[in-house]
């Protein structure tokens, strides 16, 4: 079974969905030592690693994350609400083995504020995409997507809540398919 490392920055609800799906999680890591998701993972007996990059520097921080992942036997990295941009060097070391979930129907709306942008554009559907991570922001091959209707009167927050529910079904399913390759 392929061992997965999950990187989070906050509550980690997508991480929770991955853990609950039975994926072999070797490590949950965060750039925020007080992240609720780290506490959740610890409470379930999962190995964790948490380090703030403040005062460490990006290269040194990523080197420590890389060592923690490798020492835990991680083979694939899943980003689950990890809100830091990874350096080209880090992505290169894990090329083809980092996946991410993004709250839009890529290639539309890369980056932030995806729900507000979809509503402002008059789109009828938003959604989520699981993709390979490359040096280009949200630019890797899309492995799977799911659509969510934009309802009349939707706000960015109401749409985000429905997309998040769809993400919790999509991410474990697509990651399992990816791991089976």
C-alpha positions as CSV (number, residue, x, y, z in Angstrom):
1,X,0.0,0.0,0.0
2,X,1.3,3.4,-1.0
3,X,2.1,5.6,2.0
4,X,0.7,9.2,1.9
5,X,1.8,12.4,3.6
6,X,-0.8,15.0,4.0
7,X,0.1,18.7,4.3
8,X,-2.4,21.1,5.9
9,X,-2.6,24.6,7.2
10,X,-5.7,24.7,9.2
11,X,-8.7,22.6,10.2
12,X,-7.9,20.0,7.5
13,X,-11.4,18.8,6.6
14,X,-10.1,17.3,3.4
15,X,-7.4,15.6,5.4
16,X,-10.0,14.2,7.6
17,X,-11.9,12.9,4.6
18,X,-8.7,11.2,3.3
19,X,-8.0,9.6,6.7
20,X,-11.6,8.4,7.1
21,X,-11.4,6.8,3.6
22,X,-8.8,4.4,4.7
23,X,-5.8,5.8,2.8
24,X,-2.5,4.8,4.4
25,X,-1.5,8.1,6.0
26,X,2.2,8.0,7.1
27,X,2.3,11.6,8.2
28,X,0.2,14.7,8.7
29,X,2.3,17.8,8.5
30,X,1.5,21.5,8.9
31,X,3.1,24.9,8.7
32,X,1.0,25.9,11.7
33,X,1.8,24.0,14.9
34,X,-1.5,25.0,16.4
35,X,-3.6,23.9,13.4
36,X,-6.8,22.2,14.5
37,X,-6.1,19.4,12.0
38,X,-2.8,18.6,13.7
39,X,-4.6,18.1,17.0
40,X,-7.2,16.0,15.3
41,X,-4.6,13.8,13.7
42,X,-2.7,13.4,17.0
43,X,-5.9,12.5,18.8
44,X,-6.3,9.6,16.3
45,X,-2.7,8.4,16.8
46,X,-1.4,9.6,13.4
47,X,2.2,10.7,13.1
48,X,2.4,14.5,12.8
49,X,5.0,17.1,12.1
50,X,4.4,20.8,12.6
51,X,6.8,23.7,12.0
52,X,6.2,27.3,11.4
53,X,8.4,28.7,8.6
54,X,8.6,32.1,10.4
55,X,12.2,32.8,11.1
56,X,13.4,29.6,9.4
57,X,13.3,30.7,5.8
58,X,11.5,28.9,3.0
59,X,14.4,26.7,1.8
60,X,15.2,25.5,5.3
61,X,11.5,25.0,6.2
62,X,10.9,22.9,3.0
63,X,14.1,20.9,3.7
64,X,12.7,20.0,7.1
65,X,9.3,19.1,5.7
66,X,10.9,17.0,3.0
67,X,13.0,15.1,5.6
68,X,9.9,14.5,7.8
69,X,8.0,13.1,4.8
70,X,10.9,10.9,3.7
71,X,11.6,9.7,7.3
72,X,8.0,8.7,7.6
73,X,8.2,6.6,4.4
74,X,5.9,8.9,2.4
75,X,5.7,8.0,-1.3
76,X,2.9,10.5,-2.3
77,X,2.1,13.9,-0.9
78,X,-1.5,15.1,-0.8
79,X,-2.1,18.8,-0.2
80,X,-5.3,19.4,1.8
81,X,-5.9,23.0,2.5
82,X,-2.1,23.7,2.6
83,X,-2.0,27.4,1.9
84,X,1.7,27.9,1.1
85,X,3.2,27.9,-2.4
86,X,5.8,25.2,-2.7
87,X,9.1,26.1,-4.3
88,X,10.1,24.7,-7.7
89,X,12.9,22.8,-5.9
90,X,10.4,21.0,-3.6
91,X,8.0,20.3,-6.4
92,X,10.9,18.9,-8.4
93,X,12.0,16.5,-5.6
94,X,8.4,15.1,-5.5
95,X,7.6,15.4,-9.3
96,X,4.6,13.4,-10.2
97,X,3.9,12.5,-6.6
98,X,2.2,15.6,-5.3
99,X,-1.6,16.0,-5.6
100,X,-3.8,18.9,-4.6
101,X,-7.5,19.6,-4.5
102,X,-8.5,23.1,-5.8
103,X,-12.0,24.6,-5.3
104,X,-12.7,25.3,-9.0
105,X,-13.2,23.5,-12.3
106,X,-9.6,23.9,-13.5
107,X,-8.3,25.4,-15.6
108,X,-10.8,28.1,-14.6
109,X,-10.1,30.2,-11.6
110,X,-6.6,29.3,-10.5
111,X,-5.5,30.8,-7.2
112,X,-7.7,32.4,-4.6
113,X,-11.3,33.7,-4.5
114,X,-12.5,31.0,-6.8
115,X,-16.2,31.0,-5.7
116,X,-16.6,34.8,-5.9
117,X,-15.0,34.8,-9.4
118,X,-17.3,32.0,-10.7
119,X,-20.4,33.9,-9.4
120,X,-19.2,37.2,-10.8
121,X,-18.6,35.6,-14.2
122,X,-22.2,34.3,-14.3
123,X,-21.1,30.7,-14.4
124,X,-23.9,28.1,-13.8
125,X,-21.5,25.6,-12.2
126,X,-18.5,25.7,-9.9
127,X,-16.8,22.7,-8.4
128,X,-13.5,21.2,-7.4
129,X,-10.6,19.6,-9.2
130,X,-7.9,17.2,-8.1
131,X,-4.6,17.8,-10.0
132,X,-1.0,17.0,-10.0
133,X,1.2,19.8,-8.6
134,X,3.7,21.4,-10.9
135,X,5.7,24.6,-10.7
136,X,2.8,26.4,-12.3
137,X,0.1,27.5,-9.8
138,X,-2.8,25.1,-10.1
139,X,-1.5,24.1,-13.5
140,X,-0.8,20.4,-13.3
141,X,-2.8,17.7,-15.1
142,X,-6.4,17.3,-13.8
143,X,-7.0,13.9,-12.3
144,X,-10.7,14.3,-11.5
145,X,-13.3,17.0,-11.2
146,X,-16.8,17.4,-9.8
147,X,-19.4,20.1,-10.6
148,X,-21.6,21.9,-8.1
149,X,-24.5,24.1,-9.4
150,X,-24.4,27.8,-8.6
151,X,-27.8,28.5,-7.2
152,X,-29.7,31.9,-7.5
153,X,-28.7,34.1,-4.6
154,X,-25.5,32.1,-3.9
155,X,-22.7,34.0,-2.1
156,X,-19.1,33.0,-2.1
157,X,-19.6,31.5,1.3
158,X,-22.7,29.4,0.5
159,X,-21.2,28.1,-2.7
160,X,-17.9,27.3,-0.8
161,X,-19.8,25.2,1.7
162,X,-21.4,23.1,-1.0
163,X,-18.2,22.7,-2.9
164,X,-16.4,21.6,0.3
165,X,-18.9,18.7,0.7
166,X,-18.3,17.7,-2.9
167,X,-14.5,17.9,-2.3
168,X,-14.8,15.4,0.6
169,X,-16.3,12.8,-1.8
170,X,-14.0,13.6,-4.8
171,X,-10.6,13.8,-3.2
172,X,-10.5,10.3,-1.5
173,X,-11.9,8.7,-4.6
174,X,-9.4,10.3,-7.1
175,X,-6.4,9.8,-4.7
176,X,-7.2,6.1,-4.4
177,X,-7.3,5.8,-8.2
178,X,-4.0,7.7,-8.4
179,X,-2.4,5.5,-5.8
180,X,-3.6,2.3,-7.6
181,X,-1.6,3.3,-10.8
